[in-house]
Amino acid sequence: MRPGVGWIIAGVALLGAGVAVTLFSNAVVWYGAMIVGVIWIVRGISRLAKAPPQQ
């Protein structure tokens, strides 16, 4: 697996969990999970862009 793909997968999972909990709950909004999910996705994309090309 290329560097950064794990960060992207974890970020999407965390972002999805934050959105799901927010949608299904009347009292809880997981802003932190959504923000950290987006940060992890951006970090994964940047690491993926900086990685040397595979042969």
MMTF fields as JSON, N, C-alpha, C and O atoms, coordinates in Angstrom:
{
  "mmtfVersion": "1.0.0",
  "mmtfProducer": "UNKNOWN",
  "numBonds": 219,
  "numAtoms": 220,
  "numGroups": 55,
  "numChains": 1,
  "numModels": 1,
  "chainsPerModel": [1],
  "groupsPerChain": [55],
  "chainIdList": ["A"],
  "bondAtomList": [4, 2, 8, 6, 12, 10, 16, 14, 20, 18, 24, 22, 28, 26, 32, 30, 36, 34, 40, 38, 44, 42, 48, 46, 52, 50, 56, 54, 60, 58, 64, 62, 68, 66, 72, 70, 76, 74, 80, 78, 84, 82, 88, 86, 92, 90, 96, 94, 100, 98, 104, 102, 108, 106, 112, 110, 116, 114, 120, 118, 124, 122, 128, 126, 132, 130, 136, 134, 140, 138, 144, 142, 148, 146, 152, 150, 156, 154, 160, 158, 164, 162, 168, 166, 172, 170, 176, 174, 180, 178, 184, 182, 188, 186, 192, 190, 196, 194, 200, 198, 204, 202, 208, 206, 212, 210, 216, 214],
  "bondOrderList": [1, 1, 1, 1, 1, 1, 1, 1, 1, 1, 1, 1, 1, 1, 1, 1, 1, 1, 1, 1, 1, 1, 1, 1, 1, 1, 1, 1, 1, 1, 1, 1, 1, 1, 1, 1, 1, 1, 1, 1, 1, 1, 1, 1, 1, 1, 1, 1, 1, 1, 1, 1, 1, 1],
  "groupList": [{"groupName": "MET", "atomNameList": ["N", "CA", "C", "O"], "elementList": ["N", "C", "C", "O"], "formalChargeList": [0, 0, 0, 0], "bondAtomList": [1, 0, 2, 1, 3, 2], "bondOrderList": [1, 1, 2], "singleLetterCode": "M", "chemCompType": "L-PEPTIDE LINKING"}, {"groupName": "ARG", "atomNameList": ["N", "CA", "C", "O"], "elementList": ["N", "C", "C", "O"], "formalChargeList": [0, 0, 0, 0], "bondAtomList": [1, 0, 2, 1, 3, 2], "bondOrderList": [1, 1, 2], "singleLetterCode": "R", "chemCompType": "L-PEPTIDE LINKING"}, {"groupName": "PRO", "atomNameList": ["N", "CA", "C", "O"], "elementList": ["N", "C", "C", "O"], "formalChargeList": [0, 0, 0, 0], "bondAtomList": [1, 0, 2, 1, 3, 2], "bondOrderList": [1, 1, 2], "singleLetterCode": "P", "chemCompType": "L-PEPTIDE LINKING"}, {"groupName": "GLY", "atomNameList": ["N", "CA", "C", "O"], "elementList": ["N", "C", "C", "O"], "formalChargeList": [0, 0, 0, 0], "bondAtomList": [1, 0, 2, 1, 3, 2], "bondOrderList": [1, 1, 2], "singleLetterCode": "G", "chemCompType": "PEPTIDE LINKING"}, {"groupName": "VAL", "atomNameList": ["N", "CA", "C", "O"], "elementList": ["N", "C", "C", "O"], "formalChargeList": [0, 0, 0, 0], "bondAtomList": [1, 0, 2, 1, 3, 2], "bondOrderList": [1, 1, 2], "singleLetterCode": "V", "chemCompType": "L-PEPTIDE LINKING"}, {"groupName": "TRP", "atomNameList": ["N", "CA", "C", "O"], "elementList": ["N", "C", "C", "O"], "formalChargeList": [0, 0, 0, 0], "bondAtomList": [1, 0, 2, 1, 3, 2], "bondOrderList": [1, 1, 2], "singleLetterCode": "W", "chemCompType": "L-PEPTIDE LINKING"}, {"groupName": "ILE", "atomNameList": ["N", "CA", "C", "O"], "elementList": ["N", "C", "C", "O"], "formalChargeList": [0, 0, 0, 0], "bondAtomList": [1, 0, 2, 1, 3, 2], "bondOrderList": [1, 1, 2], "singleLetterCode": "I", "chemCompType": "L-PEPTIDE LINKING"}, {"groupName": "ALA", "atomNameList": ["N", "CA", "C", "O"], "elementList": ["N", "C", "C", "O"], "formalChargeList": [0, 0, 0, 0], "bondAtomList": [1, 0, 2, 1, 3, 2], "bondOrderList": [1, 1, 2], "singleLetterCode": "A", "chemCompType": "L-PEPTIDE LINKING"}, {"groupName": "LEU", "atomNameList": ["N", "CA", "C", "O"], "elementList": ["N", "C", "C", "O"], "formalChargeList": [0, 0, 0, 0], "bondAtomList": [1, 0, 2, 1, 3, 2], "bondOrderList": [1, 1, 2], "singleLetterCode": "L", "chemCompType": "L-PEPTIDE LINKING"}, {"groupName": "THR", "atomNameList": ["N", "CA", "C", "O"], "elementList": ["N", "C", "C", "O"], "formalChargeList": [0, 0, 0, 0], "bondAtomList": [1, 0, 2, 1, 3, 2], "bondOrderList": [1, 1, 2], "singleLetterCode": "T", "chemCompType": "L-PEPTIDE LINKING"}, {"groupName": "PHE", "atomNameList": ["N", "CA", "C", "O"], "elementList": ["N", "C", "C", "O"], "formalChargeList": [0, 0, 0, 0], "bondAtomList": [1, 0, 2, 1, 3, 2], "bondOrderList": [1, 1, 2], "singleLetterCode": "F", "chemCompType": "L-PEPTIDE LINKING"}, {"groupName": "SER", "atomNameList": ["N", "CA", "C", "O"], "elementList": ["N", "C", "C", "O"], "formalChargeList": [0, 0, 0, 0], "bondAtomList": [1, 0, 2, 1, 3, 2], "bondOrderList": [1, 1, 2], "singleLetterCode": "S", "chemCompType": "L-PEPTIDE LINKING"}, {"groupName": "ASN", "atomNameList": ["N", "CA", "C", "O"], "elementList": ["N", "C", "C", "O"], "formalChargeList": [0, 0, 0, 0], "bondAtomList": [1, 0, 2, 1, 3, 2], "bondOrderList": [1, 1, 2], "singleLetterCode": "N", "chemCompType": "L-PEPTIDE LINKING"}, {"groupName": "TYR", "atomNameList": ["N", "CA", "C", "O"], "elementList": ["N", "C", "C", "O"], "formalChargeList": [0, 0, 0, 0], "bondAtomList": [1, 0, 2, 1, 3, 2], "bondOrderList": [1, 1, 2], "singleLetterCode": "Y", "chemCompType": "L-PEPTIDE LINKING"}, {"groupName": "LYS", "atomNameList": ["N", "CA", "C", "O"], "elementList": ["N", "C", "C", "O"], "formalChargeList": [0, 0, 0, 0], "bondAtomList": [1, 0, 2, 1, 3, 2], "bondOrderList": [1, 1, 2], "singleLetterCode": "K", "chemCompType": "L-PEPTIDE LINKING"}, {"groupName": "GLN", "atomNameList": ["N", "CA", "C", "O"], "elementList": ["N", "C", "C", "O"], "formalChargeList": [0, 0, 0, 0], "bondAtomList": [1, 0, 2, 1, 3, 2], "bondOrderList": [1, 1, 2], "singleLetterCode": "Q", "chemCompType": "L-PEPTIDE LINKING"}],
  "groupTypeList": [0, 1, 2, 3, 4, 3, 5, 6, 6, 7, 3, 4, 7, 8, 8, 3, 7, 3, 4, 7, 4, 9, 8, 10, 11, 12, 7, 4, 4, 5, 13, 3, 7, 0, 6, 4, 3, 4, 6, 5, 6, 4, 1, 3, 6, 11, 1, 8, 7, 14, 7, 2, 2, 15, 15],
  "groupIdList": [1, 2, 3, 4, 5, 6, 7, 8, 9, 10, 11, 12, 13, 14, 15, 16, 17, 18, 19, 20, 21, 22, 23, 24, 25, 26, 27, 28, 29, 30, 31, 32, 33, 34, 35, 36, 37, 38, 39, 40, 41, 42, 43, 44, 45, 46, 47, 48, 49, 50, 51, 52, 53, 54, 55],
  "secStructList": [7, 7, 6, 6, 2, 2, 2, 2, 2, 2, 2, 2, 2, 2, 2, 2, 2, 2, 2, 2, 2, 2, 2, 2, 7, 1, 1, 7, 7, 7, 2, 2, 2, 2, 2, 2, 2, 2, 2, 2, 2, 2, 2, 2, 2, 2, 2, 2, 2, 2, 1, 7, 7, 7, 7],
  "xCoordList": [0.85, 0.0, 0.9, 1.91, 0.518, 1.319, 1.198, 0.184, 2.23, 2.161, 1.046, 0.926, 0.253, -0.827, -2.194, -3.199, -2.261, -3.559, -4.242, -5.46, -3.47, -4.036, -4.633, -5.682, -3.954, -4.473, -5.786, -6.711, -5.873, -7.101, -8.239, -9.353, -7.981, -9.02, -9.494, -10.696, -8.557, -8.934, -9.695, -10.64, -9.299, -9.988, -11.415, -12.327, -11.607, -12.954, -13.824, -15.001, -13.245, -14.002, -14.394, -15.53, -13.468, -13.758, -14.762, -15.659, -14.615, -15.565, -16.96, -17.954, -17.028, -18.314, -18.948, -20.161, -18.143, -18.675, -19.203, -20.256, -18.477, -18.932, -20.232, -21.111, -20.364, -21.597, -22.743, -23.855, -22.485, -23.532, -24.041, -25.25, -23.132, -23.553, -24.335, -25.321, -23.904, -24.598, -26.001, -26.945, -26.143, -27.45, -28.428, -29.616, -27.937, -28.83, -29.058, -29.799, -28.448, -28.617, -29.257, -28.986, -30.099, -30.741, -29.933, -30.125, -29.029, -28.337, -26.825, -26.16, -26.278, -24.822, -24.427, -25.018, -23.434, -22.831, -21.335, -20.676, -20.816, -19.395, -18.578, -18.087, -18.442, -17.624, -16.167, -15.499, -15.689, -14.29, -13.959, -12.918, -14.843, -14.597, -14.588, -13.783, -15.478, -15.525, -14.291, -13.738, -13.865, -12.685, -11.426, -10.618, -11.259, -10.075, -10.105, -9.057, -11.277, -11.385, -10.909, -10.185, -11.303, -10.868, -9.365, -8.686, -8.846, -7.398, -6.629, -5.619, -7.094, -6.408, -6.48, -5.521, -7.603, -7.71, -6.715, -6.032, -6.629, -5.679, -4.24, -3.407, -3.951, -2.598, -2.261, -1.137, -3.225, -2.995, -2.767, -1.905, -3.532, -3.354, -1.987, -1.326, -1.566, -0.257, 0.875, 1.85, 0.755, 1.788, 1.789, 2.844, 0.609, 0.511, 1.124, 1.744, 0.957, 1.513, 3.035, 3.718, 3.573, 5.012, 5.762, 6.986, 5.042, 5.69, 6.322, 5.786, 7.452, 8.073, 7.185, 6.472, 7.235, 6.387, 6.778, 7.958, 5.774, 6.039, 6.41, 5.99, 7.207, 7.61, 6.926, 7.147],
  "yCoordList": [-1.17, 0.0, 1.24, 1.292, 2.213, 3.431, 4.281, 4.222, 5.074, 5.94, 6.98, 7.628, 7.122, 8.085, 7.474, 8.087, 6.282, 5.657, 5.298, 5.423, 4.859, 4.541, 5.77, 5.687, 6.914, 8.162, 8.542, 9.004, 8.349, 8.685, 7.774, 8.247, 6.487, 5.538, 5.848, 5.864, 6.095, 6.417, 7.741, 7.871, 8.713, 9.995, 9.877, 10.498, 9.081, 8.874, 8.144, 8.466, 7.16, 6.431, 7.35, 7.308, 8.167, 9.08, 10.155, 10.499, 10.676, 11.66, 11.043, 11.668, 9.832, 9.148, 8.864, 9.005, 8.466, 8.22, 9.5, 9.499, 10.589, 11.878, 12.333, 12.839, 12.161, 12.543, 11.629, 12.103, 10.325, 9.379, 9.645, 9.653, 9.859, 10.135, 11.442, 11.544, 12.423, 13.706, 13.573, 14.181, 12.799, 12.647, 11.847, 12.166, 10.806, 9.918, 10.331, 9.658, 11.405, 11.861, 13.244, 14.08, 13.456, 14.766, 15.724, 16.937, 15.196, 16.041, 16.119, 16.967, 15.258, 15.18, 15.637, 15.211, 16.501, 16.89, 16.651, 17.241, 15.787, 15.424, 16.294, 15.821, 17.564, 18.457, 17.995, 18.055, 17.539, 17.117, 15.982, 16.003, 14.98, 13.839, 14.277, 13.793, 15.187, 15.661, 16.488, 16.348, 17.339, 18.173, 17.32, 17.498, 16.396, 15.533, 14.618, 14.339, 14.151, 13.333, 14.077, 13.516, 15.323, 16.129, 16.38, 16.336, 16.64, 16.859, 15.608, 15.702, 14.438, 13.192, 12.915, 12.404, 13.244, 13.053, 13.952, 13.507, 15.202, 16.139, 15.681, 15.752, 15.21, 14.709, 13.494, 13.371, 12.608, 11.441, 11.814, 11.238, 12.772, 13.219, 13.868, 13.658, 14.657, 15.3, 14.275, 14.397, 13.267, 12.221, 11.394, 10.974, 11.162, 10.4, 11.18, 10.589, 12.493, 13.325, 13.421, 13.525, 13.386, 13.512, 12.193, 12.192, 11.079, 9.764, 9.612, 10.102, 8.937, 8.71, 7.772, 6.932, 7.917, 7.062, 5.603, 5.27, 4.73, 3.287, 2.802, 3.361, 1.75, 1.202, -0.093, -0.69],
  "zCoordList": [0.0, 0.0, 0.0, 0.702, -0.786, -0.903, 0.354, 1.049, 0.651, 1.819, 1.665, 0.626, 2.693, 2.671, 2.473, 2.835, 1.908, 1.656, 2.974, 3.098, 3.944, 5.26, 5.94, 6.579, 5.799, 6.362, 5.699, 6.368, 4.389, 3.664, 4.1, 4.33, 4.217, 4.635, 6.046, 6.309, 6.954, 8.337, 8.401, 9.179, 7.601, 7.578, 7.068, 7.613, 6.023, 5.488, 6.509, 6.668, 7.2, 8.219, 9.376, 9.848, 9.824, 10.929, 10.512, 11.281, 9.319, 8.813, 8.685, 9.054, 8.167, 8.045, 9.388, 9.543, 10.363, 11.708, 12.329, 12.967, 12.143, 12.676, 12.056, 12.754, 10.759, 10.071, 10.5, 10.732, 10.607, 10.988, 12.404, 12.637, 13.34, 14.714, 14.779, 15.509, 14.029, 14.021, 13.424, 13.929, 12.373, 11.737, 12.589, 12.632, 13.27, 14.007, 15.45, 16.167, 15.89, 17.26, 17.266, 16.405, 18.245, 18.361, 19.224, 19.144, 20.051, 21.019, 20.791, 21.387, 19.947, 19.804, 18.406, 17.413, 18.338, 17.06, 17.201, 18.058, 16.358, 16.433, 15.482, 14.457, 15.835, 15.011, 14.998, 13.966, 16.137, 16.245, 15.3, 14.643, 15.222, 14.337, 12.878, 12.082, 12.535, 11.151, 10.801, 9.71, 11.713, 11.459, 11.367, 10.456, 12.306, 12.287, 11.064, 10.483, 10.667, 9.461, 8.227, 7.405, 8.092, 6.943, 7.006, 5.98, 8.194, 8.349, 7.946, 7.248, 8.376, 8.025, 6.529, 5.952, 5.891, 4.445, 3.723, 2.8, 4.131, 3.513, 3.746, 2.843, 4.964, 5.264, 4.396, 3.908, 4.206, 3.362, 1.914, 1.251, 1.416, 0.034, -0.15, -1.167, 0.837, 0.715, 0.761, 0.019, 1.628, 1.668, 0.394, -0.081, -0.154, -1.394, -2.55, -3.434, -2.553, -3.617, -3.512, -4.531, -2.293, -2.087, -2.283, -2.41, -2.31, -2.425, -3.81, -4.804, -3.862, -5.172, -6.013, -5.464, -7.316, -8.172, -8.062, -7.955, -8.088, -8.042, -9.437, -10.45, -9.451, -10.761, -11.044, -12.097]
}
